Amino acid sequence: MNFDVLYQGLQEGIRAMSWLEIVAALFGAISVICSKQNSIWLYPTGLVSTGIYAYLLSREQFRLYAEATLNIYYFVMSVYGWYHWAKKRDNDPETPVEWASRREWIVTVLITVIGWAVFAYLLSHYSNSDVPLIDAFVSATACSGMWLLAKRKIENWLVLNVSNLVAIPLLFHKHLLPTAVLTIFLFIVAVLGYFSWRRIWREQHAAGIAK
């Protein structure tokens, strides 16, 4: 590994940081913490973060159009989620945490493959993106991971971390240092989330057997 190149890349990333990106990363981290605590504040803080990122990543400087589009999707889903949580009655049953079925895995793979192909085609032919394949892959895997998360499937954390793992070097390459650090944080939270949801599933399973 060439540490001089790495050091120079970090310096460039620090110089390229903007207050807007720092605010977006900060609110993104707060949103993740609120999500971990099952707090409704994950939505308003998430709206601030995704709204800024949708604008920031689409700028000529970065040209991460697929990720910008993904943040627009997150923004819309945050509005829906906030409304849904605010109206949820205390006695409404929660969707149980489960492992994904074979059918759900097929849907997950289809979302990833089709999403990757569509995003890559659009970015390659209708944008000036210089990283269309990688940008498309990060967004497609994030979409499939979010689909599993919405259905409360344990494997959502694994799929989201595939997206995070590819996104981290891409963000460093684009000198989006605070966002890269945030994504490392998201990676760690997803690892913890995977083991936490496995424990919840075992507890639910044990309670079901005991009934």
Secondary structure as UniProt FT lines:
FT   HELIX           3..16
FT   HELIX           19..36
FT   TURN            37..38
FT   TURN            40..41
FT   HELIX           42..56
FT   TURN            57..58
FT   TURN            60..62
FT   HELIX           65..87
FT   TURN            90..91
FT   HELIX           102..126
FT   HELIX           132..150
FT   TURN            151..152
FT   TURN            154..155
FT   HELIX           156..173
FT   TURN            174..175
FT   HELIX           177..210
//
